[in-house]
Amino acid sequence: MVILKLISRLLDYPTEELYASSALVRGLVKDDQLLTTLTRRRLENFVDDFFSRDLLDLQSEYDGLFERGRAVSLHLFEHVHGESRDRGQAMVNLLQQYREAGLEISVRELPDYLPVYLEFAATQGEQARGWLQDVAHILALLAARLEERDSPYAQLVHALIELAEVDVNLASLREQIKGEERDDTPEALDKIWEEEAVTFTQDSAMNSCGDARYRPSAGQRKDDVMPVQLLDPAAMAERQSNLG
């Protein structure tokens, strides 16, 4: 799915490389046949606004949105495990699932970073939708929280939910998050820094991530591989108990 790779780039930190590719990005959105007309138009509006802004402003706003607090983190397991040690084991499991699908990743980011996840899913042919369905519950929560913050990035996540072809109760999630306290205020951030740091187990597996930006090669495409199953929190806990 080309559209998945495109959304992956747009969800990642804004770079000069992306900014210089505005004509290509606009063309890919316009030519997409997988999204509904309404969603495609919303994506076109996002792209038009994105490229009309100053790059430094985009980068500053990106940091302020995604790098402050955890509520709208782009790390998938943040919304399932927080900073618990369970997240470390889940990360190891995800790395193993990538490898079983024929991919060895080498990235700065952890394997549950959404742009990395999407870029890999984009190489998986007909199985790509299954990968999206596995994280649809996280995407829905992320979309609702981005809406609450009036962020245009919500449109990108809504597009992913549409591509997953799953029904999510966004109305219920919107009501649920109304009572949430913001975690990106100075007071909330100070509290996070005071918490005890968590050290993941399986350090050797985490160190397998190098410094290069993730880019799957042609030989790593596994269109016939069954989709990776990222489980919901209850199912994940049950699975880890069985493995133990």
C-alpha positions, -999 to +999 in steps of 0.1 A: +000+000+000+017+032-012-007+052+009+006+035+041+042+045+033+030+081+026+011+083+059+042+068+076+063+097+063+037+123+073+035+110+108+072+110+112+093+140+122+091+167+094+123+167+074+138+188+046+136+156+024+099+153+029+094+191+025+112+190-008+089+163-021+057+183-018+047+178-055+052+140-052+032+138-020+003+158-034+003+136-065+002+104-044-027+116-023-047+127-054-042+094-072-050+072-042-079+048-049-082+031-015-096+060+006-131+073+003-135+106-015-142+125+018-111+110+035-089+117+005-101+153+004-093+157+041-059+142+035-053+167+006-063+195+030-038+182+055-010+181+029-018+215+016-017+230+051+015+210+059+035+223+029+022+259+033+039+261+067+075+269+076+095+238+082+110+250+115+075+258+127+063+223+117+092+207+136+086+227+167+049+220+167+056+183+161+079+181+191+053+200+212+026+175+203+043+141+202+073+145+224+056+160+255+037+135+276+024+101+266-013+105+257-006+109+220+026+090+218+034+073+184+048+043+202+021+017+201+029-001+233+030+031+253-008+029+252-009-007+262+019-011+288+031+024+296+067+023+308+063-010+326+087-039+320+059-057+301+065-032+273+101-044+270+090-080+265+063-069+241+090-051+221+111-082+220+081-102+207+074-076+180+110-077+169+108-114+166+075-111+146+092-088+122+120-113+117+096-142+112+081-121+084+115-118+068+126-084+080+156-074+100+152-038+111+179-013+119+165+020+132+169+047+158+133+042+169+119+013+189+100-013+168+066-001+181+071+034+166+040+038+144+058+052+113+082+022+114+052-002+118+033+014+089+063+014+066+068-023+072+031-030+068+032-012+035+055-039+021+032-067+031+008-067+002-026-081+009-016-087+045-011-049+052-048-045+062-044-072+088-015-053+104-037-022+107-066-042+122-042-055+149-037-020+162-071-005+153-080-001+190-048+020+196-053+040+165-089+049+176-077+061+210-049+081+193-074+097+169-098+107+196-070+123+217-056+142+187-091+155+180-093+167+216-061+187+210-074+201+177-045+185+159-047+181+121-027+149+125-060+133+136-069+131+099-039+109+092-049+084+119-086+085+108-073+075+073-055+045+088-087+034+106-106+036+074-079+015+056-082-011+084-119-015+075-129-020+112-157-005+132-146+015+161-168+034+186-152+068+183-181+085+200-176+064+231-138+071+231-145+108+227-166+107+258-141+086+277-112+110+271-131+141+281-122+135+317-085+129+311-060+154+325-035+168+301-001+152+305+018+177+285+017+206+310+049+216+328+035+202+361+026+169+345+060+167+328+078+174+360+059+145+376+070+121+348+106+130+353+103+122+390+092+087+383+117+059+385+133+051+352+124+017+338+152-005+323+140-030+297+151-065+299+164-083+268+189-054+262+207-074+235+175-075+215+170-038+219+205-031+208+198-048+175+183-015+164+210+005+147+212+041+137+199+039+101+163+049+093+142+019+086+139+011+049+127-024+039+145-038+009+128-057-020+141-090-006+123-083+027+088-081+011+067-110+023+033-107+007+024-142+015+031-139+053+002-140+077-003-107+094+014-101+127-010-103+156-006-074+181-029-083+209-051-061+230-039-056+266-059-086+281-049-109+253-013-098+256-012-105+293-027-140+287-002-147+260+028-137+282+014-159+310+013-189+287+048-182+275+060-179+310 
